[in-house]
Amino acid sequence: MRTRENQAVFFELDGVVMSQARLTPAGTVPYLRGALDSLARIDGRHFRLFVATNREDIAFGRLKERDFRQLCDVFLADCQKAGIRIDKIYSCPYHPKGRAKFKRDSVFRKPAPGMFKMAQQEFDLNLARCWMIGHSTVDMLAASRAGTGTILVRTGQGGRDGLYVVDPHFTEPDLPHAVARLLGFEYALQR
């Protein structure tokens, strides 16, 4: 692979990496099969890694901010053990119909492209050379609006949320297949 062109892979947590964004009673992350191994296959010398997640569950009081932070801490520790460098977690806890301080619209709430644009500014990314791996039409529309490549996985909502009509660049059964597709596409560009 060639050297990094300020490339990145963004991914959603729920439905892509884990079954849900909550720790199990044992204090572990409920990873989907092959998730961490797949993220470890993405060469950090060529791609930065970012989480891009809406936290509607926080906005409506179904998940506490501190519980989400604890989940992120465990996730980041697991990633570090697996040799995966996550550059930043972008999350939006706001919703126009949320509760109390979380009731507001935000440019960072997907399908707005705010998370991607913020990462572009903070890390000097070339969004045209970046990818989003998500499980919802919201993920795909936000990434498309940001100008990134899109890979929809069939795990989680699998694009069945029905909120938007989208045409992702690729559709794959799960994260391991999505990463294989991404790496194959990038390898083909080298030839």
C-alpha positions, 0 to 999 in steps of 0.5 A: 500500500502507498503512504497515507494520503490523510485517509481514514476509516470511520465506523459506527459502534452499534450494529457494526463493531458491537451488538449494542453500546452497553457493557455486559454484566461482566463488564465486557463489550459485546463485540460482533464476531470478528470485529476487533480482528477486522479493525486490526487488519486496517494498517494504521500507517495508511488509515486513521480510525475514527468512531462516528456515532449518534447517541440517541439513547443518551438523548432519550435517557436510555443510556447515561453519559457515564455508562457510554464513557465507561464502554468507550474506555473498555473498547479503547483498552481492548483496541490497544491490546489488539494493536488498534489505534483509534484516533478519536471517538466522535459522538453526538448525544443530541436529538431535536426531541431529546430530553433536558440538555440533550434536546437540540439539533446539532450539526454533528448529528448524522445524517449531517456531516459534522463529525466528518468535517470536524475530523477533516479539520482536526486531522487534515483528512482528505475526505474523498480518500476516506470511508465510512462503515455503517449499518443504517441509511443515516450512516450512509447519507452522512458519509455521502454528504461528507464525500467519503466512500460508503460501506453498508453492513447487513448486521445491526439495522442492515440498512433496514431503518428506512429513514433515507434512500441511499446507494452505498458504494458497497454492501457487505454482510458484516465488518470482516467482509467490509474491511476485506472489501475496503482493503481490496479496493485500496489495493486495486488502486495501487496497481 
